[in-house]
């Protein structure tokens, strides 16, 4: 059994069982991929894929076991390959982080500044997506760790630890009628057009849920995935928005007013997610500790 066979297996699975896409990802040919998969099956004595003609249609039970075991072997191999760098002056290498725009833009800059100062030989790669994508990237080893709120379900083999809370507030244009109220209610907010997050994001579905719990259906004029886009449309007078407090920058967002919503919209919790079989390098653990200790400022 070879690492090449295991990498081929993971590439086929990551390519949604497409031999051609796996071949492209591995910079080889389709016959070579098929041969490696067959040789692995012959060596261990079981079929890993359900086939329909020449097509792979699903993993067998043994294939699902092989997926988890081969991922663990490849992860451990990467960890062993990195030991030489880890023993030289505090560590070197690349830390791949999957996160959302809101954390990349507002939650992580101070942490990354401190980490880069402590580990100048470690490169950082940020990959941005929505929470379900991020967990899948962690599961598929496309990133070393994820930072986001957690969706309703998480892939098997993922562990998560709380990082920092994310309180919310209401933003409105300057001189908006809601600013005249001593305390706003969800019913008050629902009277105005709403600019909100896409519901793939925690701040999208959670805000929607609070309106639905009260039997309210505000008119949504814009859904977006980027806090800066949401703020721009609110500033342009298209509506109001419930956003994370850390996304509001008073010195820059001078055309917006902020209203404290108290406990109308509960805070979320940012979490750090890892594979259960992940080898945690020293600098990786320090990065996680910095996130938990600092959070957004």
MIDOSE-1310 file (N, C-alpha, C; in nm, 2 decimals, decimal comma, always signed):
residues 297
xxxx	+0,08/-0,12/+0,00/+0,00/+0,00/+0,00/+0,09/+0,13/+0,00; +0,05/+0,22/-0,08/+0,14/+0,34/-0,10/+0,06/+0,47/-0,06; +0,14/+0,57/-0,03/+0,07/+0,71/-0,01/+0,01/+0,75/-0,14; +0,06/+0,72/-0,25/+0,00/+0,76/-0,38/-0,14/+0,70/-0,39
xxxx	-0,16/+0,58/-0,35/-0,29/+0,52/-0,36/-0,39/+0,59/-0,27; -0,34/+0,62/-0,15/-0,43/+0,69/-0,05/-0,46/+0,83/-0,10; -0,36/+0,90/-0,16/-0,39/+1,04/-0,21/-0,49/+1,03/-0,32; -0,48/+0,93/-0,40/-0,57/+0,91/-0,51/-0,71/+0,88/-0,46
xxxx	-0,73/+0,80/-0,36/-0,86/+0,77/-0,30/-0,92/+0,90/-0,25; -0,84/+0,98/-0,18/-0,90/+1,11/-0,12/-0,93/+1,20/-0,24; -0,85/+1,21/-0,34/-0,88/+1,30/-0,46/-1,01/+1,26/-0,52; -1,04/+1,13/-0,54/-1,16/+1,08/-0,61/-1,28/+1,12/-0,52
xxxx	-1,27/+1,10/-0,39/-1,38/+1,14/-0,30/-1,40/+1,29/-0,30; -1,29/+1,37/-0,29/-1,31/+1,51/-0,30/-1,36/+1,56/-0,43; -1,35/+1,49/-0,53/-1,40/+1,53/-0,67/-1,54/+1,47/-0,69; -1,61/+1,43/-0,58/-1,74/+1,38/-0,59/-1,75/+1,26/-0,68
xxxx	-1,65/+1,17/-0,67/-1,64/+1,04/-0,74/-1,62/+1,06/-0,89; -1,57/+1,17/-0,93/-1,54/+1,20/-1,07/-1,39/+1,16/-1,10; -1,37/+1,06/-1,18/-1,23/+1,01/-1,21/-1,16/+1,12/-1,29; -1,23/+1,19/-1,38/-1,16/+1,29/-1,46/-1,12/+1,41/-1,38
xxxx	-1,21/+1,46/-1,28/-1,17/+1,57/-1,20/-1,05/+1,53/-1,10; -1,06/+1,41/-1,05/-0,95/+1,36/-0,97/-0,82/+1,36/-1,04; -0,82/+1,31/-1,17/-0,70/+1,31/-1,25/-0,65/+1,45/-1,27; -0,73/+1,54/-1,30/-0,69/+1,68/-1,32/-0,62/+1,73/-1,19
xxxx	-0,69/+1,70/-1,07/-0,63/+1,75/-0,95/-0,50/+1,69/-0,92; -0,48/+1,56/-0,96/-0,35/+1,49/-0,93/-0,25/+1,51/-1,05; -0,29/+1,58/-1,15/-0,20/+1,61/-1,27/-0,16/+1,47/-1,33; -0,26/+1,39/-1,35/-0,23/+1,26/-1,41/-0,34/+1,22/-1,51
xxxx	-0,35/+1,10/-1,55/-0,46/+1,06/-1,65/-0,57/+0,98/-1,58; -0,68/+0,97/-1,64/-0,79/+0,89/-1,59/-0,76/+0,74/-1,58; -0,69/+0,68/-1,68/-0,65/+0,54/-1,66/-0,56/+0,52/-1,54; -0,47/+0,62/-1,51/-0,38/+0,60/-1,40/-0,46/+0,61/-1,27
xxxx	-0,56/+0,69/-1,26/-0,64/+0,70/-1,14/-0,72/+0,57/-1,12; -0,78/+0,53/-1,22/-0,86/+0,40/-1,21/-0,77/+0,28/-1,17; -0,65/+0,28/-1,23/-0,55/+0,17/-1,19/-0,51/+0,18/-1,05; -0,49/+0,30/-0,99/-0,45/+0,31/-0,85/-0,56/+0,27/-0,76
xxxx	-0,68/+0,31/-0,80/-0,80/+0,27/-0,71/-0,82/+0,12/-0,71; -0,81/+0,06/-0,83/-0,82/-0,09/-0,84/-0,71/-0,16/-0,77; -0,59/-0,11/-0,78/-0,48/-0,18/-0,71/-0,49/-0,17/-0,56; -0,55/-0,06/-0,51/-0,57/-0,04/-0,36/-0,68/-0,14/-0,32
xxxx	-0,79/-0,15/-0,40/-0,90/-0,25/-0,37/-0,85/-0,39/-0,37; -0,76/-0,42/-0,47/-0,71/-0,56/-0,48/-0,62/-0,59/-0,36; -0,54/-0,49/-0,32/-0,45/-0,51/-0,21/-0,52/-0,54/-0,07; -0,63/-0,46/-0,05/-0,69/-0,48/+0,08/-0,81/-0,58/+0,07
xxxx	-0,84/-0,62/-0,05/-0,94/-0,73/-0,06/-1,08/-0,70/-0,06; -1,12/-0,57/-0,07/-1,26/-0,53/-0,07/-1,28/-0,42/-0,17; -1,40/-0,40/-0,22/-1,43/-0,29/-0,31/-1,47/-0,17/-0,23; -1,41/-0,06/-0,27/-1,43/+0,07/-0,19/-1,55/+0,15/-0,25
xxxx	-1,58/+0,12/-0,38/-1,69/+0,20/-0,45/-1,80/+0,11/-0,50; -1,92/+0,16/-0,50/-2,03/+0,10/-0,57/-2,02/+0,15/-0,72; -2,02/+0,06/-0,81/-2,00/+0,10/-0,95/-2,13/+0,07/-1,04; -2,15/+0,16/-1,13/-2,25/+0,14/-1,23/-2,19/+0,15/-1,37
xxxx	-2,15/+0,04/-1,43/-2,07/+0,04/-1,55/-1,93/+0,09/-1,51; -1,88/+0,19/-1,58/-1,75/+0,25/-1,55/-1,76/+0,36/-1,46; -1,88/+0,39/-1,41/-1,90/+0,51/-1,32/-1,89/+0,47/-1,17; -1,83/+0,55/-1,09/-1,84/+0,54/-0,94/-1,96/+0,61/-0,90
xxxx	-2,05/+0,55/-0,82/-2,17/+0,61/-0,78/-2,18/+0,64/-0,63; -2,11/+0,56/-0,55/-2,11/+0,59/-0,40/-2,00/+0,51/-0,34; -1,97/+0,54/-0,21/-1,87/+0,46/-0,14/-1,94/+0,34/-0,07; -1,88/+0,23/-0,07/-1,93/+0,11/+0,01/-1,90/+0,14/+0,16
xxxx	-1,95/+0,06/+0,24/-1,92/+0,07/+0,39/-1,77/+0,07/+0,41; -1,70/-0,03/+0,34/-1,56/-0,04/+0,35/-1,49/+0,09/+0,30; -1,55/+0,15/+0,20/-1,49/+0,27/+0,14/-1,50/+0,39/+0,24; -1,61/+0,39/+0,31/-1,62/+0,50/+0,41/-1,52/+0,48/+0,52
xxxx	-1,50/+0,36/+0,56/-1,39/+0,33/+0,66/-1,25/+0,37/+0,60; -1,23/+0,33/+0,48/-1,10/+0,36/+0,42/-1,08/+0,51/+0,40; -1,19/+0,59/+0,38/-1,18/+0,73/+0,36/-1,13/+0,79/+0,49; -1,18/+0,75/+0,61/-1,14/+0,81/+0,74/-1,00/+0,76/+0,77
xxxx	-0,96/+0,63/+0,75/-0,83/+0,58/+0,78/-0,72/+0,64/+0,69; -0,75/+0,66/+0,56/-0,65/+0,71/+0,47/-0,63/+0,86/+0,50; -0,73/+0,93/+0,54/-0,71/+1,07/+0,57/-0,62/+1,08/+0,70; -0,64/+0,99/+0,79/-0,56/+1,00/+0,92/-0,41/+0,97/+0,88
xxxx	-0,39/+0,87/+0,79/-0,25/+0,84/+0,75/-0,19/+0,96/+0,69; -0,26/+1,02/+0,59/-0,21/+1,14/+0,52/-0,18/+1,26/+0,61; -0,27/+1,28/+0,71/-0,25/+1,39/+0,81/-0,12/+1,36/+0,89; -0,11/+1,24/+0,94/+0,01/+1,20/+1,02/+0,14/+1,21/+0,93
xxxx	+0,13/+1,18/+0,80/+0,24/+1,19/+0,72/+0,29/+1,34/+0,70; +0,19/+1,43/+0,69/+0,22/+1,57/+0,68/+0,28/+1,62/+0,81; +0,23/+1,57/+0,92/+0,28/+1,61/+1,05/+0,43/+1,57/+1,06; +0,46/+1,44/+1,02/+0,60/+1,39/+1,03/+0,69/+1,48/+0,94
xxxx	+0,64/+1,51/+0,82/+0,72/+1,59/+0,73/+0,75/+1,73/+0,78; +0,66/+1,78/+0,87/+0,68/+1,91/+0,92/+0,76/+1,92/+1,05; +0,81/+1,80/+1,10/+0,88/+1,80/+1,23/+1,02/+1,87/+1,22; +1,08/+1,86/+1,10/+1,21/+1,93/+1,09/+1,20/+2,08/+1,11
xxxx	+1,09/+2,14/+1,04/+1,07/+2,28/+1,06/+1,03/+2,32/+1,20; +0,96/+2,23/+1,26/+0,91/+2,26/+1,40/+1,02/+2,27/+1,50; +1,13/+2,20/+1,47/+1,24/+2,20/+1,57/+1,34/+2,32/+1,55; +1,31/+2,41/+1,45/+1,41/+2,51/+1,42/+1,35/+2,65/+1,46
xxxx	+1,39/+2,71/+1,57/+1,36/+2,85/+1,60/+1,21/+2,88/+1,61; +1,13/+2,79/+1,67/+0,99/+2,83/+1,70/+0,89/+2,78/+1,59; +0,94/+2,71/+1,49/+0,85/+2,66/+1,39/+0,84/+2,73/+1,26; +0,82/+2,66/+1,16/+0,80/+2,72/+1,02/+0,70/+2,63/+0,95
xxxx	+0,64/+2,69/+0,85/+0,54/+2,62/+0,77/+0,43/+2,71/+0,73; +0,32/+2,65/+0,70/+0,20/+2,72/+0,66/+0,08/+2,68/+0,74; +0,00/+2,78/+0,79/-0,12/+2,75/+0,87/-0,24/+2,80/+0,78; -0,32/+2,70/+0,74/-0,44/+2,73/+0,66/-0,56/+2,74/+0,74
xxxx	-0,63/+2,85/+0,73/-0,74/+2,89/+0,81/-0,86/+2,91/+0,73; -0,97/+2,84/+0,75/-1,10/+2,87/+0,69/-1,19/+2,95/+0,78; -1,24/+3,06/+0,73/-1,32/+3,15/+0,81/-1,42/+3,23/+0,72; -1,51/+3,30/+0,79/-1,60/+3,39/+0,71/-1,54/+3,52/+0,70
xxxx	-1,61/+3,60/+0,61/-1,56/+3,74/+0,59/-1,56/+3,82/+0,72; -1,66/+3,80/+0,80/-1,67/+3,89/+0,92/-1,56/+3,86/+1,02; -1,51/+3,74/+1,03/-1,40/+3,71/+1,12/-1,27/+3,75/+1,06; -1,25/+3,72/+0,93/-1,13/+3,76/+0,86/-1,11/+3,91/+0,86
xxxx	-1,22/+3,99/+0,85/-1,21/+4,13/+0,84/-1,20/+4,20/+0,98; -1,28/+4,15/+1,07/-1,30/+4,22/+1,20/-1,25/+4,14/+1,32; -1,25/+4,01/+1,32/-1,22/+3,93/+1,44/-1,08/+3,89/+1,45; -1,01/+3,88/+1,33/-0,88/+3,81/+1,34/-0,75/+3,91/+1,31
xxxx	-0,77/+4,03/+1,26/-0,65/+4,11/+1,23/-0,55/+4,12/+1,35; -0,60/+4,15/+1,47/-0,51/+4,17/+1,59/-0,44/+4,03/+1,62; -0,52/+3,93/+1,61/-0,46/+3,79/+1,64/-0,35/+3,76/+1,54; -0,38/+3,78/+1,42/-0,28/+3,75/+1,31/-0,16/+3,84/+1,32
xxxx	-0,18/+3,96/+1,36/-0,06/+4,05/+1,38/+0,03/+4,00/+1,49; -0,03/+3,96/+1,60/+0,05/+3,90/+1,71/+0,11/+3,77/+1,68; +0,04/+3,69/+1,60/+0,09/+3,55/+1,56/+0,21/+3,57/+1,47; +0,19/+3,66/+1,37/+0,30/+3,68/+1,27/+0,43/+3,73/+1,34
xxxx	+0,41/+3,81/+1,44/+0,53/+3,86/+1,51/+0,59/+3,75/+1,59; +0,51/+3,66/+1,65/+0,57/+3,55/+1,72/+0,63/+3,44/+1,63; +0,57/+3,42/+1,51/+0,61/+3,31/+1,42/+0,63/+3,37/+1,28; +0,74/+3,45/+1,26/+0,76/+3,51/+1,13/+0,79/+3,41/+1,02
xxxx	+0,82/+3,28/+1,05/+0,85/+3,18/+0,95/+0,73/+3,10/+0,91; +0,62/+3,13/+0,98/+0,49/+3,06/+0,94/+0,40/+3,15/+0,85; +0,37/+3,10/+0,74/+0,28/+3,17/+0,65/+0,14/+3,14/+0,68; +0,05/+3,23/+0,66/-0,09/+3,22/+0,69/-0,17/+3,23/+0,56
xxxx	-0,26/+3,13/+0,54/-0,35/+3,13/+0,42/-0,49/+3,14/+0,47; -0,57/+3,24/+0,43/-0,71/+3,25/+0,47/-0,80/+3,21/+0,36; -0,89/+3,12/+0,38/-0,99/+3,08/+0,28/-1,13/+3,12/+0,34; -1,20/+3,20/+0,26/-1,33/+3,25/+0,31/-1,45/+3,17/+0,25
xxxx	-1,55/+3,14/+0,34/-1,67/+3,08/+0,29/-1,78/+3,09/+0,40; -1,89/+3,02/+0,38/-1,99/+3,02/+0,49/-1,96/+2,90/+0,58; -2,03/+2,90/+0,70/-1,99/+2,80/+0,81/-1,99/+2,66/+0,76; -2,10/+2,62/+0,69/-2,10/+2,48/+0,64/-1,99/+2,44/+0,55
xxxx	-1,95/+2,54/+0,46/-1,83/+2,52/+0,37/-1,71/+2,50/+0,46; -1,69/+2,58/+0,56/-1,57/+2,58/+0,64/-1,55/+2,45/+0,71; -1,66/+2,40/+0,76/-1,65/+2,27/+0,83/-1,62/+2,16/+0,73; -1,67/+2,17/+0,61/-1,64/+2,07/+0,51/-1,49/+2,08/+0,47
xxxx	-1,44/+2,20/+0,46/-1,30/+2,22/+0,43/-1,21/+2,16/+0,54; -1,25/+2,18/+0,67/-1,18/+2,12/+0,78/-1,18/+1,96/+0,76; -1,30/+1,91/+0,74/-1,31/+1,76/+0,72/-1,23/+1,71/+0,61; -1,22/+1,78/+0,50/-1,15/+1,74/+0,38/-1,00/+1,77/+0,38
xxxx	-0,96/+1,83/+0,49/-0,82/+1,87/+0,51/-0,78/+1,98/+0,41; -0,87/+2,05/+0,36/-0,84/+2,17/+0,27/-0,79/+2,28/+0,36; -0,82/+2,29/+0,49/-0,77/+2,39/+0,58/-0,73/+2,31/+0,71; -0,64/+2,37/+0,79/-0,60/+2,31/+0,91/-0,70/+2,34/+1,02
xxxx	-0,76/+2,45/+1,02/-0,87/+2,48/+1,12/-0,97/+2,57/+1,07; -1,09/+2,57/+1,13/-1,19/+2,67/+1,09/-1,23/+2,76/+1,20; -1,27/+2,88/+1,17/-1,31/+2,98/+1,27/-1,45/+3,04/+1,22; -1,55/+3,00/+1,29/-1,69/+3,05/+1,25/-1,79/+3,01/+1,35
xxxx	-1,91/+3,06/+1,34/-2,02/+3,00/+1,41/-2,04/+2,86/+1,36; -2,11/+2,77/+1,43/-2,13/+2,64/+1,39/-2,27/+2,63/+1,33; -2,29/+2,56/+1,21/-2,42/+2,53/+1,16/-2,49/+2,43/+1,24; -2,61/+2,39/+1,20/-2,69/+2,30/+1,27/-2,63/+2,16/+1,29
xxxx	-2,56/+2,12/+1,18/-2,50/+1,99/+1,18/-2,35/+2,00/+1,14; -2,27/+1,91/+1,20/-2,12/+1,91/+1,17/-2,08/+1,78/+1,12; -1,99/+1,77/+1,03/-1,94/+1,64/+0,98/-1,88/+1,56/+1,09; -1,89/+1,43/+1,07/-1,83/+1,33/+1,17/-1,68/+1,35/+1,17
xxxx	-1,63/+1,34/+1,29/-1,48/+1,35/+1,30/-1,43/+1,50/+1,33; -1,53/+1,59/+1,35/-1,49/+1,73/+1,37/-1,51/+1,76/+1,52; -1,42/+1,83/+1,58/-1,43/+1,87/+1,72/-1,42/+2,03/+1,72; -1,50/+2,09/+1,81/-1,50/+2,24/+1,81/-1,49/+2,29/+1,95
xxxx	-1,42/+2,40/+1,97/-1,42/+2,46/+2,10/-1,46/+2,61/+2,09; -1,53/+2,66/+2,19/-1,57/+2,80/+2,18/-1,45/+2,89/+2,18; -1,47/+3,00/+2,11/-1,36/+3,10/+2,09/-1,40/+3,24/+2,16; -1,50/+3,30/+2,10/-1,55/+3,43/+2,16/-1,69/+3,45/+2,12
xxxx	-1,76/+3,53/+2,21/-1,90/+3,56/+2,18/-1,91/+3,67/+2,07; -2,03/+3,67/+2,00/-2,05/+3,77/+1,89/-2,18/+3,84/+1,92; -2,18/+3,95/+2,00/-2,31/+4,02/+2,02/-2,35/+4,10/+1,89; -2,48/+4,14/+1,89/-2,54/+4,20/+1,77/-2,59/+4,34/+1,81
xxxx	-2,61/+4,42/+1,71/-2,68/+4,55/+1,73/-2,75/+4,59/+1,60; -2,83/+4,69/+1,60/-2,91/+4,74/+1,49/-2,84/+4,86/+1,43; -2,82/+4,87/+1,30/-2,76/+4,98/+1,24/-2,87/+5,05/+1,15; -2,88/+5,18/+1,15/-2,98/+5,25/+1,07/-2,91/+5,38/+1,01
xxxx	-2,96/+5,44/+0,91/-2,91/+5,56/+0,86/-2,92/+5,67/+0,96; -2,83/+5,77/+0,95/-2,85/+5,89/+1,04/-2,98/+5,95/+1,03; -3,04/+6,00/+1,14/-3,17/+6,07/+1,15/-3,29/+5,97/+1,11; -3,27/+5,84/+1,13/-3,37/+5,75/+1,11/-3,48/+5,76/+1,22
xxxx	-3,61/+5,73/+1,19/-3,71/+5,74/+1,29/-3,69/+5,65/+1,41; -3,63/+5,54/+1,40/-3,61/+5,45/+1,51/-3,52/+5,51/+1,62; -3,44/+5,61/+1,58/-3,35/+5,67/+1,68/-3,42/+5,76/+1,78; -3,55/+5,78/+1,75/-3,63/+5,86/+1,85/-3,69/+5,78/+1,96
xxxx	-3,69/+5,65/+1,94/-3,74/+5,56/+2,04/-3,65/+5,54/+2,16; -3,70/+5,53/+2,28/-3,62/+5,51/+2,40/-3,57/+5,36/+2,39; -3,65/+5,27/+2,34/-3,61/+5,13/+2,33/-3,68/+5,07/+2,22; -3,61/+5,01/+2,13/-3,67/+4,95/+2,01/-3,71/+4,80/+2,04
xxxx	-3,82/+4,76/+1,97/-3,86/+4,62/+1,98/-3,85/+4,56/+1,84; -3,86/+4,42/+1,84/-3,85/+4,35/+1,71/-3,96/+4,40/+1,62; -4,08/+4,43/+1,68/-4,20/+4,48/+1,60/-4,16/+4,61/+1,54; -4,09/+4,70/+1,62/-4,05/+4,83/+1,56/-3,96/+4,81/+1,44
xxxx	-3,87/+4,72/+1,45/-3,77/+4,70/+1,34/-3,84/+4,65/+1,22; -3,94/+4,56/+1,24/-4,01/+4,49/+1,13/-4,09/+4,59/+1,04; -4,11/+4,71/+1,09/-4,19/+4,81/+1,01/-4,11/+4,87/+0,90; -3,98/+4,84/+0,90/-3,89/+4,90/+0,80/-3,82/+4,80/+0,71
xxxx	-3,79/+4,83/+0,59/-3,72/+4,74/+0,50/-3,59/+4,69/+0,57; -3,56/+4,56/+0,54/-3,45/+4,50/+0,61/-3,34/+4,46/+0,51; -3,22/+4,49/+0,55/-3,10/+4,45/+0,48/-3,04/+4,34/+0,56; -3,01/+4,22/+0,51/-2,97/+4,11/+0,60/-2,87/+4,02/+0,54
xxxx	-2,82/+3,93/+0,62/-2,72/+3,83/+0,57/-2,80/+3,72/+0,49; -2,73/+3,66/+0,40/-2,77/+3,53/+0,34/-2,79/+3,43/+0,45; -2,89/+3,35/+0,44/-2,93/+3,25/+0,54/-2,83/+3,13/+0,55; -2,73/+3,13/+0,47/-2,62/+3,03/+0,49/-2,54/+3,07/+0,61
xxxx	-2,55/+3,20/+0,65/-2,47/+3,25/+0,76/-2,56/+3,25/+0,89; -2,49/+3,23/+1,00/-2,56/+3,23/+1,13/-2,64/+3,36/+1,15; -2,58/+3,47/+1,11/-2,65/+3,60/+1,14/-2,76/+3,62/+1,04; -2,78/+3,54/+0,94/-2,89/+3,55/+0,85/-3,01/+3,47/+0,91
xxxx	-2,99/+3,34/+0,93/-3,10/+3,26/+0,98/-3,14/+3,29/+1,12; -3,05/+3,33/+1,21/-3,08/+3,36/+1,35/-3,17/+3,49/+1,36; -3,14/+3,59/+1,28/-3,22/+3,71/+1,28/-3,36/+3,68/+1,22; -3,36/+3,61/+1,11/-3,49/+3,57/+1,06/-3,58/+3,49/+1,16
xxxx	-3,51/+3,40/+1,23/-3,58/+3,32/+1,33/-3,65/+3,41/+1,44; -3,58/+3,51/+1,48/-3,64/+3,60/+1,58/-3,76/+3,67/+1,53; -3,77/+3,71/+1,41/-3,89/+3,77/+1,35/-4,00/+3,67/+1,34; -3,96/+3,55/+1,29/-4,06/+3,44/+1,27/-4,12/+3,40/+1,41
xxxx	-4,04/+3,40/+1,51/-4,10/+3,36/+1,64/-4,21/+3,45/+1,69; -4,21/+3,57/+1,64/-4,31/+3,67/+1,68/-4,42/+3,69/+1,57; -4,41/+3,60/+1,47/-4,51/+3,61/+1,36/-4,49/+3,72/+1,27; -4,37/+3,77/+1,26/-4,34/+3,89/+1,17/-4,27/+3,85/+1,05
xxxx	-4,30/+3,93/+0,94/-4,23/+3,90/+0,81/-4,19/+4,03/+0,75; -4,07/+4,09/+0,80/-4,03/+4,22/+0,74/-3,99/+4,20/+0,60; -4,00/+4,31/+0,52/-3,97/+4,31/+0,38/-3,82/+4,32/+0,36; -3,76/+4,21/+0,31/-3,62/+4,20/+0,29/-3,59/+4,26/+0,15
xxxx	-3,51/+4,36/+0,15/-3,47/+4,43/+0,02/-3,34/+4,38/-0,03; -3,25/+4,34/+0,05/-3,12/+4,29/+0,01/-3,07/+4,18/+0,10; -3,02/+4,07/+0,04/-2,95/+3,97/+0,12/-2,80/+3,97/+0,07; -2,71/+3,97/+0,16/-2,57/+3,97/+0,12/-2,48/+3,88/+0,21
xxxx	-2,36/+3,86/+0,17/-2,27/+3,77/+0,25/-2,16/+3,86/+0,31; -2,15/+3,99/+0,29/-2,04/+4,07/+0,33/-2,10/+4,19/+0,42; -2,04/+4,20/+0,54/-2,09/+4,31/+0,63/-2,07/+4,45/+0,57; -1,96/+4,47/+0,49/-1,94/+4,60/+0,43/-2,05/+4,63/+0,33
xxxx	-2,10/+4,53/+0,25/-2,21/+4,55/+0,16/-2,33/+4,59/+0,23; -2,36/+4,52/+0,34/-2,48/+4,54/+0,42/-2,48/+4,69/+0,47; -2,36/+4,73/+0,53/-2,35/+4,86/+0,58/-2,37/+4,97/+0,47; -2,31/+4,94/+0,35/-2,33/+5,04/+0,24/-2,47/+5,06/+0,20
xxxx	-2,55/+4,95/+0,20/-2,69/+4,96/+0,16/-2,77/+5,03/+0,27; -2,74/+5,00/+0,40/-2,81/+5,08/+0,50/-2,78/+5,23/+0,49; -2,65/+5,26/+0,47/-2,61/+5,40/+0,46/-2,68/+5,47/+0,35; -2,70/+5,39/+0,24/-2,77/+5,45/+0,12/-2,92/+5,47/+0,14
xxxx	-2,97/+5,42/+0,26/-3,11/+5,45/+0,29/-3,21/+5,34/+0,24; -3,15/+5,22/+0,21/-3,24/+5,11/+0,16/-3,31/+5,04/+0,27; -3,26/+5,04/+0,39/-3,32/+4,97/+0,50/-3,24/+4,98/+0,62; -3,27/+4,89/+0,72/-3,20/+4,88/+0,85/-3,14/+4,74/+0,85
xxxx	-3,05/+4,71/+0,94/-2,99/+4,58/+0,95/-2,94/+4,55/+1,09; -2,96/+4,42/+1,12/-2,90/+4,36/+1,25/-2,77/+4,30/+1,21; -2,66/+4,35/+1,27/-2,53/+4,30/+1,24/-2,45/+4,27/+1,36; -2,33/+4,21/+1,35/-2,24/+4,19/+1,46/-2,18/+4,32/+1,50
xxxx	-2,17/+4,34/+1,63/-2,12/+4,47/+1,69/-1,98/+4,49/+1,64; -1,90/+4,38/+1,62/-1,76/+4,40/+1,58/-1,75/+4,45/+1,44; -1,85/+4,45/+1,36/-1,85/+4,49/+1,22/-1,87/+4,64/+1,21; -1,91/+4,71/+1,32/-1,93/+4,85/+1,32/-1,81/+4,93/+1,36
xxxx	-1,76/+5,02/+1,27/-1,64/+5,10/+1,30/-1,68/+5,24/+1,31; -1,70/+5,30/+1,43/-1,75/+5,44/+1,44/-1,67/+5,54/+1,36; -1,54/+5,53/+1,36/-1,46/+5,63/+1,29/-1,47/+5,62/+1,14; -1,51/+5,51/+1,09/-1,53/+5,49/+0,94/-1,68/+5,50/+0,90
xxxx	-1,76/+5,44/+0,99/-1,90/+5,43/+0,95/-1,98/+5,56/+1,00; -1,93/+5,67/+0,95/-1,99/+5,80/+1,00/-2,13/+5,82/+0,95; -2,17/+5,75/+0,85/-2,31/+5,77/+0,79/-2,41/+5,68/+0,85; -2,37/+5,60/+0,95/-2,46/+5,51/+1,02/-2,47/+5,54/+1,17
xxxx	-2,59/+5,51/+1,22/-2,61/+5,52/+1,37/-2,64/+5,38/+1,42; -2,59/+5,35/+1,54/-2,60/+5,22/+1,61/-2,70/+5,23/+1,72; -2,79/+5,13/+1,72/-2,89/+5,11/+1,83/-2,87/+4,98/+1,90; -2,86/+5,00/+2,03/-2,84/+4,88/+2,12/-2,98/+4,80/+2,12
xxxx	-2,97/+4,67/+2,08/-3,09/+4,59/+2,08/-3,10/+4,50/+2,21; -3,01/+4,52/+2,30/-3,02/+4,44/+2,43/-3,02/+4,29/+2,40; -3,12/+4,22/+2,45/-3,13/+4,08/+2,43/-3,23/+4,03/+2,32; -3,27/+4,13/+2,23/-3,37/+4,10/+2,13/-3,31/+3,99/+2,04
xxxx	-3,19/+4,00/+2,00/-3,12/+3,91/+1,91/-3,00/+3,85/+1,99; -3,01/+3,72/+2,02/-2,91/+3,66/+2,11/-2,77/+3,66/+2,04; -2,67/+3,67/+2,12/-2,53/+3,66/+2,06/-2,50/+3,52/+2,01; -2,41/+3,51/+1,91/-2,36/+3,38/+1,86/-2,23/+3,36/+1,93
xxxx	-2,17/+3,24/+1,91/-2,04/+3,20/+1,96/-1,95/+3,16/+1,85; -1,84/+3,22/+1,83/-1,74/+3,18/+1,73/-1,67/+3,06/+1,79; -1,65/+2,96/+1,70/-1,58/+2,84/+1,75/-1,46/+2,81/+1,66; -1,36/+2,74/+1,71/-1,25/+2,69/+1,64/-1,28/+2,54/+1,61
xxxx	-1,28/+2,50/+1,49/-1,31/+2,36/+1,46/-1,18/+2,29/+1,40; -1,17/+2,17/+1,44/-1,05/+2,09/+1,40/-1,10/+1,94/+1,37; -1,02/+1,87/+1,29/-1,04/+1,73/+1,28/-1,00/+1,66/+1,40; -1,08/+1,56/+1,44/-1,05/+1,49/+1,57/-0,91/+1,42/+1,56
xxxx	-0,87/+1,38/+1,44/-0,74/+1,32/+1,42/-0,63/+1,42/+1,39; -0,65/+1,54/+1,40/-0,56/+1,65/+1,36/-0,44/+1,65/+1,45; -0,32/+1,65/+1,39/-0,20/+1,67/+1,47/-0,18/+1,82/+1,49; -0,18/+1,87/+1,61/-0,17/+2,01/+1,64/-0,03/+2,05/+1,66
xxxx	+0,03/+2,12/+1,57/+0,16/+2,18/+1,59/+0,17/+2,28/+1,69; +0,28/+2,31/+1,75/+0,30/+2,41/+1,86/+0,24/+2,54/+1,82; +0,28/+2,59/+1,70/+0,24/+2,72/+1,65/+0,09/+2,73/+1,63; +0,03/+2,61/+1,59/-0,11/+2,60/+1,57/-0,19/+2,62/+1,70
xxxx	-0,14/+2,55/+1,80/-0,20/+2,56/+1,93/-0,19/+2,71/+1,99; -0,08/+2,77/+1,96/-0,06/+2,91/+2,01/-0,16/+3,00/+1,93; -0,18/+2,98/+1,81/-0,28/+3,06/+1,73/-0,42/+3,04/+1,79; -0,46/+2,92/+1,82/-0,59/+2,89/+1,88/-0,60/+2,96/+2,02
xxxx	-0,49/+2,95/+2,10/-0,49/+3,02/+2,23/-0,51/+3,17/+2,21; -0,44/+3,23/+2,11/-0,45/+3,37/+2,09/-0,59/+3,41/+2,05; -0,66/+3,33/+1,98/-0,80/+3,36/+1,94/-0,89/+3,36/+2,06; -0,87/+3,26/+2,14/-0,96/+3,24/+2,26/-0,93/+3,36/+2,36
xxxx	-0,80/+3,40/+2,37/-0,76/+3,50/+2,47/-0,80/+3,64/+2,42; -0,79/+3,66/+2,29/-0,81/+3,80/+2,24/-0,94/+3,82/+2,18; -0,97/+3,75/+2,08/-1,10/+3,77/+2,00/-1,10/+3,91/+1,94; -1,21/+3,95/+1,89/-1,22/+4,08/+1,82/-1,21/+4,19/+1,92
x	-1,14/+4,30/+1,88/-1,12/+4,42/+1,97/-1,17/+4,54/+1,90
